[in-house]
Amino acid sequence: TNDGRAIATALTERQDYVMDYSIQRRWENSQLARVSETARLKAMTDPKSVLEFFASNKIRWYILHPDSVILWRDALHQNIRFQSRGYRVYSFPPHT
């Protein structure tokens, strides 16, 4: 996430899929893989593929920063649960 101070993480009591800490100097291999997967997610255009990504990675919530470039940002409008000042909070079906 772009939550460098972990404020959203603390308020939601949810673990991040991957987080970019500004104080972190190097990424672990598992984090590098997730950063790459997140970049792939942002470039997706097919809503079904986006939903499959969230389900397969057991991600229930996604917070979108106003400056983020996400190609599917409007395609999944029905999944937006909150928006304010350009921020959007998406909710995805729980995984089983």
Contacts in CASP RR format, 6 or more apart in sequence:
PFRMAT RR
TARGET T0000
AUTHOR 0000-0000-0000
METHOD contacts of the structure
MODEL  1
TNDGRAIATALTERQDYVMDYSIQRRWENSQLARVSETARLKAMTDPKSV
LEFFASNKIRWYILHPDSVILWRDALHQNIRFQSRGYRVYSFPPHT
1 8 0 8 1.000
1 9 0 8 1.000
1 16 0 8 1.000
1 17 0 8 1.000
1 18 0 8 1.000
1 19 0 8 1.000
1 20 0 8 1.000
1 63 0 8 1.000
2 20 0 8 1.000
2 65 0 8 1.000
2 68 0 8 1.000
3 9 0 8 1.000
3 16 0 8 1.000
3 19 0 8 1.000
3 63 0 8 1.000
4 19 0 8 1.000
4 20 0 8 1.000
4 21 0 8 1.000
4 22 0 8 1.000
6 16 0 8 1.000
6 19 0 8 1.000
8 63 0 8 1.000
9 15 0 8 1.000
9 16 0 8 1.000
9 19 0 8 1.000
12 61 0 8 1.000
14 60 0 8 1.000
14 61 0 8 1.000
17 34 0 8 1.000
17 38 0 8 1.000
17 57 0 8 1.000
17 59 0 8 1.000
18 31 0 8 1.000
18 34 0 8 1.000
18 35 0 8 1.000
18 38 0 8 1.000
20 35 0 8 1.000
27 35 0 8 1.000
37 53 0 8 1.000
37 57 0 8 1.000
40 53 0 8 1.000
41 50 0 8 1.000
41 53 0 8 1.000
42 68 0 8 1.000
42 69 0 8 1.000
42 70 0 8 1.000
42 71 0 8 1.000
43 71 0 8 1.000
44 50 0 8 1.000
44 53 0 8 1.000
44 71 0 8 1.000
44 72 0 8 1.000
45 71 0 8 1.000
45 72 0 8 1.000
45 75 0 8 1.000
46 72 0 8 1.000
47 72 0 8 1.000
47 75 0 8 1.000
47 76 0 8 1.000
50 72 0 8 1.000
50 75 0 8 1.000
50 76 0 8 1.000
51 76 0 8 1.000
51 92 0 8 1.000
51 93 0 8 1.000
53 59 0 8 1.000
54 60 0 8 1.000
54 62 0 8 1.000
54 92 0 8 1.000
54 95 0 8 1.000
55 92 0 8 1.000
55 93 0 8 1.000
55 95 0 8 1.000
56 95 0 8 1.000
58 95 0 8 1.000
59 92 0 8 1.000
60 91 0 8 1.000
60 92 0 8 1.000
60 94 0 8 1.000
60 95 0 8 1.000
61 89 0 8 1.000
61 90 0 8 1.000
61 91 0 8 1.000
61 92 0 8 1.000
62 89 0 8 1.000
62 90 0 8 1.000
62 92 0 8 1.000
63 87 0 8 1.000
63 88 0 8 1.000
63 89 0 8 1.000
63 90 0 8 1.000
64 70 0 8 1.000
64 73 0 8 1.000
64 87 0 8 1.000
64 88 0 8 1.000
64 89 0 8 1.000
64 90 0 8 1.000
65 87 0 8 1.000
66 85 0 8 1.000
66 86 0 8 1.000
66 87 0 8 1.000
73 88 0 8 1.000
76 90 0 8 1.000
79 90 0 8 1.000
79 91 0 8 1.000
79 92 0 8 1.000
80 88 0 8 1.000
80 89 0 8 1.000
80 90 0 8 1.000
80 91 0 8 1.000
81 89 0 8 1.000
81 90 0 8 1.000
81 91 0 8 1.000
82 88 0 8 1.000
82 89 0 8 1.000
83 89 0 8 1.000
END
